[in-house]
Structure formats: C-alpha cells, structure tokens
C-alpha cells in the first residue's frame, strides 16, 4: 500500500443537488463527471441511487462512460 499518495474524492454530484435552487440534469451530471475525470479526481460520488431511484440510470450511465466512479 502506498503511503505517499493523496486520493481525491469529490461529492459535487451527490451533495450539489442538496443545495437550494440547484438542479442537475442527467446530461449535466455526465459533463461534470467528465470534467472531474479530466482533473484526475480519484472517486466521484454521483448520487444516492438506493434512496432516489431516478438517480440510478444516471449513475449507471456515468459509470459506463468514465474510467472509475
């Protein structure tokens, strides 16, 4: 196990929608995830598909289109 590496975890897609007035479309979430991937973020938290069934297809799509989520 490497101890000299910092891992970056981003919760923008998960927590951002909890902010008053913020609504992410599925396409918007995918674009944000792509930008986070370009920034080499190690883990992207995309939502709560088990609590929000409408998040499941979006989470699956993001998982299929970027390297790791």
C-alpha positions as CSV (number, residue, x, y, z in Angstrom):
1,X,0.0,0.0,0.0
2,X,1.4,3.4,-1.0
3,X,1.5,6.0,1.7
4,X,2.9,8.8,-0.4
5,X,-0.3,9.4,-2.4
6,X,-3.3,11.6,-1.7
7,X,-6.6,10.4,-3.0
8,X,-9.2,13.0,-4.1
9,X,-12.9,12.2,-3.6
10,X,-15.5,14.6,-5.0
11,X,-19.1,14.8,-3.8
12,X,-20.3,17.6,-6.0
13,X,-22.9,15.5,-7.8
14,X,-24.1,13.9,-4.6
15,X,-24.2,16.9,-2.4
16,X,-24.7,19.7,-5.0
17,X,-28.3,18.8,-5.6
18,X,-29.0,19.3,-1.9
19,X,-28.3,23.0,-2.4
20,X,-31.4,25.1,-2.7
21,X,-32.1,26.0,-6.3
22,X,-29.5,23.6,-7.8
23,X,-30.9,21.0,-10.3
24,X,-28.5,18.8,-12.3
25,X,-29.9,17.2,-15.4
26,X,-28.5,13.7,-16.3
27,X,-26.6,15.3,-19.1
28,X,-25.2,18.0,-16.8
29,X,-24.1,15.3,-14.3
30,X,-22.3,13.4,-17.0
31,X,-20.5,16.6,-18.2
32,X,-19.4,17.4,-14.6
33,X,-18.2,13.8,-14.2
34,X,-16.2,14.1,-17.4
35,X,-14.6,17.3,-16.1
36,X,-13.8,15.7,-12.8
37,X,-12.2,12.8,-14.6
38,X,-10.1,15.2,-16.7
39,X,-9.0,16.7,-13.4
40,X,-7.9,13.2,-12.3
41,X,-10.3,13.0,-9.4
42,X,-9.9,9.5,-7.9
43,X,-13.5,8.9,-6.8
44,X,-16.7,10.6,-7.9
45,X,-19.8,10.3,-5.7
46,X,-22.6,10.6,-8.2
47,X,-25.8,10.4,-6.0
48,X,-28.0,8.2,-3.9
49,X,-29.5,5.6,-6.3
50,X,-30.7,3.5,-3.5
51,X,-32.7,6.4,-2.0
52,X,-33.5,8.1,-5.2
53,X,-34.5,5.6,-7.9
54,X,-34.3,8.4,-10.6
55,X,-30.5,8.7,-9.8
56,X,-29.9,5.0,-10.7
57,X,-29.9,5.3,-14.6
58,X,-27.7,8.5,-14.4
59,X,-25.2,6.8,-12.0
60,X,-25.1,3.7,-14.3
61,X,-24.5,5.9,-17.4
62,X,-21.7,7.8,-15.7
63,X,-20.1,4.6,-14.5
64,X,-20.2,3.2,-18.0
65,X,-18.7,6.4,-19.7
66,X,-15.8,7.3,-17.4
67,X,-12.9,5.2,-16.2
68,X,-13.9,4.7,-12.5
69,X,-16.6,6.2,-10.3
